[in-house]
Amino acid sequence: MHTEPSKIVMDEAAVLRAIARMARELVERNAGAEGLILVGIHRRGVELADLLAEEIERSEGEQLPRGTLDITLYRDDLSVIGPRPVIGSSDIPADIDGRNVVPIQPDFVGRHFEVTPAEDVAVLVPQQDGQLAVELRKMDQR
């Protein structure tokens, strides 16, 4: 059976452009960077939150508090992960009262793609995958 290889649909430059646009949208929706906290969901969401924070810091000159959240036990694909999932730590900044906390999750998007039920969109980050890109994969290529 011949399986079509995965296909890069956003290279590093395209991902960085999407990050820049998303950062501008976050700042605009918040009426500035003041009071924002970015929380990335382990694993790749943490790296994406870092990229967003760096972009906001460059454009707004304000350093954002960042946090991490592990949702391993609450994932809809937990059965695929295996019988003994590795649970990471969560680290939320202590002073979040009155702040706008933004978890980085799949419903805040950089770009929309049409995919079939047999396809999956994978975000690749250098720390986990050795490159920054978005890839369209056949489901059996995980």
Secondary structure per residue as TSV (DSSP state, phi and psi in degrees):
chain	resnum	aa	ss	phi	psi
A	1	M	-	360.0	125.3
A	2	H	-	-88.0	127.3
A	3	T	-	-111.6	129.4
A	4	E	-	-67.1	135.1
A	5	P	-	-68.3	165.9
A	6	S	-	-67.1	158.9
A	7	K	E	-131.9	126.3
A	8	I	E	-72.6	119.6
A	9	V	E	-104.7	-15.9
A	10	M	E	-142.0	120.2
A	11	D	-	-84.1	-177.5
A	12	E	H	-57.1	-43.5
A	13	A	H	-62.8	-40.5
A	14	A	H	-67.1	-39.9
A	15	V	H	-64.3	-42.9
A	16	L	H	-64.8	-35.5
A	17	R	H	-65.1	-42.0
A	18	A	H	-64.6	-40.6
A	19	I	H	-60.8	-44.5
A	20	A	H	-61.3	-42.8
A	21	R	H	-65.9	-43.7
A	22	M	H	-63.1	-39.7
A	23	A	H	-62.1	-44.0
A	24	R	H	-61.5	-42.0
A	25	E	H	-62.2	-43.3
A	26	L	H	-60.0	-47.0
A	27	V	H	-64.4	-41.6
A	28	E	H	-64.6	-46.4
A	29	R	H	-63.5	-29.1
A	30	N	T	-92.1	-2.2
A	31	A	T	58.3	43.6
A	32	G	S	121.5	173.4
A	33	A	S	-87.6	-14.9
A	34	E	T	-61.6	131.9
A	35	G	T	86.4	-1.2
A	36	L	E	-82.4	141.4
A	37	I	E	-129.9	130.9
A	38	L	E	-102.2	128.3
A	39	V	E	-120.9	119.5
A	40	G	E	-97.7	139.6
A	41	I	E	-86.6	128.2
A	42	H	T	-56.2	138.8
A	43	R	T	-104.1	-56.5
A	44	R	H	-69.1	-23.0
A	45	G	H	-64.1	-28.3
A	46	V	H	-65.3	-46.1
A	47	E	H	-65.2	-38.0
A	48	L	H	-68.0	-38.8
A	49	A	H	-61.5	-40.7
A	50	D	H	-61.8	-43.9
A	51	L	H	-63.3	-41.9
A	52	L	H	-63.4	-45.4
A	53	A	H	-61.5	-43.2
A	54	E	H	-61.5	-40.4
A	55	E	H	-66.0	-42.5
A	56	I	H	-66.0	-40.8
A	57	E	H	-62.2	-39.5
A	58	R	H	-65.1	-44.7
A	59	S	H	-83.0	-32.5
A	60	E	H	-105.4	-14.4
A	61	G	-	70.9	19.1
A	62	E	-	-123.7	128.5
A	63	Q	-	-81.0	130.3
A	64	L	-	-99.4	138.2
A	65	P	-	-66.2	146.0
A	66	R	E	-130.2	152.6
A	67	G	E	-142.2	173.5
A	68	T	E	-131.8	153.4
A	69	L	E	-140.6	129.3
A	70	D	-	-103.0	120.8
A	71	I	-	-115.9	21.7
A	72	T	G	-48.5	-47.0
A	73	L	G	-73.8	-6.9
A	74	Y	G	-112.3	8.9
A	75	R	-	-74.2	147.4
A	76	D	T	-77.4	-11.4
A	77	D	T	-110.2	28.0
A	78	L	H	-58.0	-33.9
A	79	S	H	-66.0	-26.8
A	80	V	H	-76.6	-30.6
A	81	I	H	-65.9	-34.9
A	82	G	-	122.0	173.8
A	83	P	S	-72.1	-21.3
A	84	R	S	-128.0	75.3
A	85	P	-	-65.8	146.7
A	86	V	-	-85.4	121.3
A	87	I	-	-96.8	126.3
A	88	G	-	-94.8	179.4
A	89	S	-	-92.4	155.5
A	90	S	-	-108.0	144.2
A	91	D	B	-142.4	95.9
A	92	I	-	-103.0	132.6
A	93	P	-	-54.7	142.4
A	94	A	S	-66.5	-38.7
A	95	D	-	-96.7	83.4
A	96	I	-	-109.0	-3.0
A	97	D	T	-58.3	128.0
A	98	G	T	76.2	6.1
A	99	R	-	-103.8	159.7
A	100	N	E	-96.4	107.8
A	101	V	E	-89.8	126.1
A	102	V	E	-116.0	97.6
A	103	P	E	-73.1	136.9
A	104	I	E	-84.3	113.6
A	105	Q	-	-143.1	168.7
A	106	P	T	-62.9	-16.4
A	107	D	T	-86.5	-2.2
A	108	F	S	-105.9	104.5
A	109	V	-	-110.7	152.6
A	110	G	S	-93.3	-27.2
A	111	R	-	-164.4	145.0
A	112	H	-	-96.3	141.8
A	113	F	-	-130.3	142.8
A	114	E	-	-84.7	123.7
A	115	V	-	-129.9	151.0
A	116	T	-	-87.8	166.0
A	117	P	T	-60.1	-20.3
A	118	A	T	-91.1	3.7
A	119	E	E	-116.6	160.3
A	120	D	E	-141.3	143.0
A	121	V	E	-100.4	126.1
A	122	A	E	-117.1	127.8
A	123	V	E	-92.2	125.1
A	124	L	E	-105.6	133.9
A	125	V	-	-124.3	147.0
A	126	P	H	-55.9	-39.3
A	127	Q	H	-65.4	-29.0
A	128	Q	H	-103.9	-34.6
A	129	D	H	-121.2	-5.3
A	130	G	S	82.3	1.0
A	131	Q	S	-157.9	158.8
A	132	L	-	-105.7	113.9
A	133	A	E	-167.9	172.5
A	134	V	E	-124.1	133.3
A	135	E	E	-125.1	139.5
A	136	L	E	-100.2	122.0
A	137	R	E	-123.7	151.8
A	138	K	E	-73.5	143.3
A	139	M	G	-56.7	-31.2
A	140	D	G	-81.8	7.2
A	141	Q	G	-102.8	14.0
A	142	R	-	-64.1	360.0
